[in-house]
Amino acid sequence: MLLPDEIKPETSIYYYAAMLLKKVKQSIEPFEIVELYYILKETTDISLKNYAYCLDWLYLIDAVKINEEGSVVLCT
């Protein structure tokens, strides 16, 4: 569900991915995958499935990657 059928952009993968990217950009230290989920969950009503879709999509477009320690980092 990249684009939802209803008119609620805050339930789309695009919106969640933008919020995730914003959190990663704001931080100096990289977030672990699970830690980032809980931080994002505080401000949005994201499910674990949609969170995984966001990470997949951001990885596919080369926006983020997972480093050797298992943390989410921005691609340069």
C-alpha positions as CSV (number, residue, x, y, z in Angstrom):
1,M,0.0,0.0,0.0
2,L,2.3,2.7,-1.2
3,L,-0.6,4.9,-1.9
4,P,-3.8,4.4,0.1
5,D,-7.2,4.2,-1.4
6,E,-8.7,6.6,1.2
7,I,-7.7,10.2,1.5
8,K,-5.3,9.9,4.4
9,P,-1.8,10.4,3.4
10,E,-0.6,9.7,6.9
11,T,-1.4,6.0,6.3
12,S,0.8,5.6,3.3
13,I,4.3,4.0,3.0
14,Y,5.5,7.3,1.5
15,Y,4.5,9.3,4.5
16,Y,5.9,6.7,7.0
17,A,9.2,6.5,5.0
18,A,9.5,10.3,5.0
19,M,9.0,10.3,8.8
20,L,11.6,7.5,9.2
21,L,14.1,9.4,7.0
22,K,13.5,12.6,9.0
23,K,14.4,10.7,12.2
24,V,17.5,9.2,10.7
25,K,18.7,12.6,9.4
26,Q,18.1,14.3,12.7
27,S,20.3,11.9,14.7
28,I,24.0,12.0,15.0
29,E,24.3,8.4,16.0
30,P,22.8,5.6,13.9
31,F,19.7,3.9,15.2
32,E,19.4,0.1,15.6
33,I,16.4,-1.3,13.5
34,V,14.2,-2.1,16.5
35,E,15.1,1.1,18.3
36,L,14.1,3.2,15.3
37,Y,10.8,1.4,15.1
38,Y,9.9,2.3,18.7
39,I,11.0,5.9,18.2
40,L,8.9,6.2,15.0
41,K,6.0,4.4,16.8
42,E,5.9,7.2,19.4
43,T,4.9,9.8,16.8
44,T,3.0,7.7,14.2
45,D,0.7,4.8,14.3
46,I,2.8,2.5,12.2
47,S,2.6,-1.2,12.2
48,L,5.7,-3.5,12.1
49,K,4.7,-4.7,8.6
50,N,4.5,-1.1,7.3
51,Y,7.8,-0.3,9.0
52,A,9.5,-3.2,7.2
53,Y,8.0,-2.0,3.9
54,C,9.4,1.5,4.6
55,L,12.9,0.1,5.2
56,D,12.7,-2.0,2.1
57,W,11.5,0.9,0.0
58,L,14.2,3.3,1.3
59,Y,16.8,0.6,0.8
60,L,15.7,0.0,-2.8
61,I,15.9,3.7,-3.7
62,D,19.3,4.0,-2.0
63,A,18.2,6.3,0.7
64,V,19.3,4.2,3.7
65,K,21.3,1.0,4.3
66,I,21.9,-1.3,7.3
67,N,25.5,-1.3,8.4
68,E,27.5,-4.2,9.9
69,E,26.3,-3.4,13.4
70,G,22.7,-3.6,12.3
71,S,22.0,0.1,12.4
72,V,20.1,2.2,9.9
73,V,22.3,4.8,8.3
74,L,21.9,7.2,5.4
75,C,23.4,6.4,2.1
76,T,25.9,9.0,0.8
